[in-house]
Amino acid sequence: KGRSVTPDDLFESLQVAASEDAVLPLSLDVGTIMRPWIFQSGYPVVTVTLSNGELTFMQEHFLYRGSVVTSDRTWWIPITYHVHQSVGTVQSQQFWMPQGTSQVSLEQGDLMDGFIVVNPQQTGYYRVNYDENLWIRLIAKLSSDPSIVSPISRGQLLDDCFKL
């Protein structure tokens, strides 16, 4: 009674709920994930590249064009992405990009005529940029059938394009 609430109080309460619902890997706790988001300014941009069947996710501090500030800040980022195969199937993948890690590479295999949407439904608080080839694939699919990606994800793609 009579004391202020601290971030650790919040983290402890959220940890109880996260543990009950088993929404975090056992090695992670809410405080570890949340501290960088609360105690450092800004947010990340995740750049995705595809080369020789390998998807690479790189995080860096999002800064507006023309900014002269340099930053090596990183965050714990919940990466979700959908792989849309040319045959019409969609695979959903998830992983945590750890704070202190600027790059994670995963085996993807050949996309053929497929494409990838990272952060579908904009559930994570980060911007996404794609390499030129992945942007071309996205644009081609959206030009032929805009409904292949949800309206929220289409809006996110446009917003990210204008901000990057």
Kinemage of the C-alpha trace (Angstrom):
@kinemage 1
@onewidth
@group {chain A} dominant
@subgroup {mainchain}
@vectorlist {calphas} color= white
{ca lys a 1} P 0.000 0.000 0.000
{ca gly a 2} L 1.101 3.509 -0.730
{ca arg a 3} L 3.968 2.702 -3.094
{ca ser a 4} L 4.401 3.512 -6.758
{ca val a 5} L 4.111 0.848 -9.385
{ca thr a 6} L 7.378 0.086 -11.170
{ca pro a 7} L 7.977 -1.456 -14.584
{ca asp a 8} L 9.077 -4.644 -12.805
{ca asp a 9} L 5.638 -4.857 -11.149
{ca leu a 10} L 4.054 -4.755 -14.597
{ca phe a 11} L 6.521 -7.312 -15.968
{ca glu a 12} L 5.784 -9.704 -13.097
{ca ser a 13} L 2.030 -9.504 -13.722
{ca leu a 14} L 2.467 -9.977 -17.461
{ca gln a 15} L 4.858 -12.876 -16.813
{ca val a 16} L 2.179 -14.722 -14.828
{ca ala a 17} L -0.267 -14.401 -17.734
{ca ala a 18} L 2.391 -15.306 -20.327
{ca ser a 19} L 3.394 -18.401 -18.335
{ca glu a 20} L -0.217 -19.532 -17.912
{ca asp a 21} L -0.827 -19.227 -21.651
{ca ala a 22} L 2.643 -20.543 -22.630
{ca val a 23} L 3.092 -17.762 -25.190
{ca leu a 24} L 6.838 -17.280 -24.702
{ca pro a 25} L 9.712 -19.713 -25.090
{ca leu a 26} L 10.759 -21.066 -21.700
{ca ser a 27} L 14.104 -19.269 -21.858
{ca leu a 28} L 12.453 -15.836 -22.188
{ca asp a 29} L 10.734 -13.654 -19.649
{ca val a 30} L 8.554 -10.604 -20.199
{ca gly a 31} L 10.999 -8.224 -18.491
{ca thr a 32} L 13.870 -9.235 -20.771
{ca ile a 33} L 11.724 -8.632 -23.854
{ca met a 34} L 10.113 -5.398 -22.681
{ca arg a 35} L 13.054 -3.479 -21.190
{ca pro a 36} L 14.587 -2.426 -24.542
{ca trp a 37} L 11.157 -1.348 -25.823
{ca ile a 38} L 10.537 0.795 -22.743
{ca phe a 39} L 13.976 2.169 -21.880
{ca gln a 40} L 15.414 3.031 -25.293
{ca ser a 41} L 13.895 5.371 -27.827
{ca gly a 42} L 12.707 4.475 -31.290
{ca tyr a 43} L 11.763 1.204 -32.891
{ca pro a 44} L 13.301 -1.177 -35.432
{ca val a 45} L 13.098 -1.701 -39.140
{ca val a 46} L 13.559 -5.303 -40.251
{ca thr a 47} L 15.069 -5.761 -43.713
{ca val a 48} L 14.401 -9.099 -45.390
{ca thr a 49} L 16.531 -10.564 -48.171
{ca leu a 50} L 16.315 -13.841 -50.050
{ca ser a 51} L 19.467 -15.284 -51.578
{ca asn a 52} L 20.211 -18.868 -52.618
{ca gly a 53} L 17.227 -20.228 -50.707
{ca glu a 54} L 18.169 -18.419 -47.494
{ca leu a 55} L 15.968 -15.759 -45.880
{ca thr a 56} L 17.908 -13.185 -43.901
{ca phe a 57} L 16.270 -10.820 -41.405
{ca met a 58} L 18.335 -7.794 -40.332
{ca gln a 59} L 17.242 -5.355 -37.646
{ca glu a 60} L 18.390 -1.800 -37.210
{ca his a 61} L 17.104 1.342 -35.541
{ca phe a 62} L 14.509 2.975 -37.809
{ca leu a 63} L 15.537 6.528 -38.668
{ca tyr a 64} L 13.908 8.853 -41.181
{ca arg a 65} L 15.754 9.582 -44.414
{ca gly a 66} L 18.372 12.258 -44.019
{ca ser a 67} L 18.909 11.564 -40.331
{ca val a 68} L 22.527 11.892 -39.293
{ca val a 69} L 22.098 9.953 -36.057
{ca thr a 70} L 23.790 6.569 -35.917
{ca ser a 71} L 22.536 3.888 -33.595
{ca asp a 72} L 23.341 0.307 -32.724
{ca arg a 73} L 20.121 -0.229 -30.744
{ca thr a 74} L 18.439 -3.600 -31.024
{ca trp a 75} L 15.241 -5.112 -29.641
{ca trp a 76} L 13.658 -8.479 -28.987
{ca ile a 77} L 11.400 -8.720 -32.054
{ca pro a 78} L 8.613 -11.268 -32.556
{ca ile a 79} L 9.017 -12.034 -36.253
{ca thr a 80} L 6.020 -13.559 -38.007
{ca tyr a 81} L 5.960 -14.099 -41.738
{ca his a 82} L 3.762 -15.774 -44.320
{ca val a 83} L 5.253 -17.655 -47.234
{ca his a 84} L 2.767 -17.627 -50.116
{ca gln a 85} L 3.697 -20.422 -52.508
{ca ser a 86} L 2.809 -20.286 -56.192
{ca val a 87} L 0.362 -23.183 -55.722
{ca gly a 88} L -1.814 -21.048 -53.438
{ca thr a 89} L -0.677 -22.424 -50.089
{ca val a 90} L 0.375 -20.148 -47.235
{ca gln a 91} L 2.790 -21.200 -44.513
{ca ser a 92} L 3.018 -19.132 -41.347
{ca gln a 93} L 6.390 -19.012 -39.579
{ca gln a 94} L 7.452 -17.352 -36.316
{ca phe a 95} L 10.612 -16.800 -34.316
{ca trp a 96} L 12.097 -14.323 -31.854
{ca met a 97} L 14.940 -12.130 -33.087
{ca pro a 98} L 17.030 -11.560 -29.946
{ca gln a 99} L 18.200 -8.199 -28.702
{ca gly a 100} L 21.879 -7.790 -29.509
{ca thr a 101} L 21.422 -9.776 -32.712
{ca ser a 102} L 21.436 -7.730 -35.878
{ca gln a 103} L 20.863 -10.620 -38.294
{ca val a 104} L 19.148 -14.016 -38.401
{ca ser a 105} L 19.261 -16.325 -41.432
{ca leu a 106} L 16.867 -19.207 -42.071
{ca glu a 107} L 16.712 -21.849 -44.776
{ca gln a 108} L 13.730 -21.101 -47.020
{ca gly a 109} L 14.173 -23.038 -50.215
{ca asp a 110} L 12.951 -21.875 -53.592
{ca leu a 111} L 9.886 -19.640 -53.632
{ca met a 112} L 9.290 -20.303 -57.330
{ca asp a 113} L 6.600 -17.713 -58.131
{ca gly a 114} L 5.679 -17.200 -54.479
{ca phe a 115} L 6.224 -14.245 -52.191
{ca ile a 116} L 6.675 -13.380 -48.519
{ca val a 117} L 4.818 -10.990 -46.213
{ca val a 118} L 6.608 -10.173 -42.966
{ca asn a 119} L 4.627 -8.859 -39.983
{ca pro a 120} L 1.222 -9.750 -41.475
{ca gln a 121} L -1.674 -7.828 -39.952
{ca gln a 122} L 0.995 -5.505 -38.492
{ca thr a 123} L 0.991 -7.358 -35.174
{ca gly a 124} L 4.583 -6.354 -34.374
{ca tyr a 125} L 5.769 -2.814 -33.714
{ca tyr a 126} L 8.390 -2.577 -36.443
{ca arg a 127} L 8.723 -1.542 -40.061
{ca val a 128} L 9.622 -3.998 -42.791
{ca asn a 129} L 11.759 -3.485 -45.867
{ca tyr a 130} L 12.423 -6.136 -48.503
{ca asp a 131} L 15.210 -6.603 -51.004
{ca glu a 132} L 14.406 -5.519 -54.561
{ca asn a 133} L 13.492 -9.019 -55.746
{ca leu a 134} L 11.053 -9.583 -52.862
{ca trp a 135} L 9.443 -6.168 -53.471
{ca ile a 136} L 9.043 -7.037 -57.164
{ca arg a 137} L 7.351 -10.346 -56.268
{ca leu a 138} L 4.982 -8.582 -53.849
{ca ile a 139} L 4.087 -5.855 -56.336
{ca ala a 140} L 3.462 -8.382 -59.127
{ca lys a 141} L 1.121 -10.488 -56.977
{ca leu a 142} L -0.723 -7.486 -55.559
{ca ser a 143} L -1.119 -5.994 -59.053
{ca ser a 144} L -2.782 -9.159 -60.327
{ca asp a 145} L -4.841 -9.924 -57.182
{ca pro a 146} L -4.867 -7.349 -54.360
{ca ser a 147} L -7.086 -9.578 -52.198
{ca ile a 148} L -4.266 -12.115 -51.856
{ca val a 149} L -3.041 -9.987 -48.921
{ca ser a 150} L -5.365 -8.610 -46.218
{ca pro a 151} L -6.317 -4.908 -46.280
{ca ile a 152} L -4.364 -4.320 -43.045
{ca ser a 153} L -1.224 -5.879 -44.536
{ca arg a 154} L -1.664 -3.903 -47.771
{ca gly a 155} L -1.924 -0.693 -45.731
{ca gln a 156} L 1.180 -1.665 -43.770
{ca leu a 157} L 3.107 -2.297 -46.996
{ca leu a 158} L 2.143 1.131 -48.340
{ca asp a 159} L 2.979 2.902 -45.085
{ca asp a 160} L 6.358 1.174 -44.868
{ca cys a 161} L 7.097 2.084 -48.519
{ca phe a 162} L 6.424 5.757 -47.891
{ca lys a 163} L 8.476 5.848 -44.687
{ca leu a 164} L 11.527 3.934 -45.934
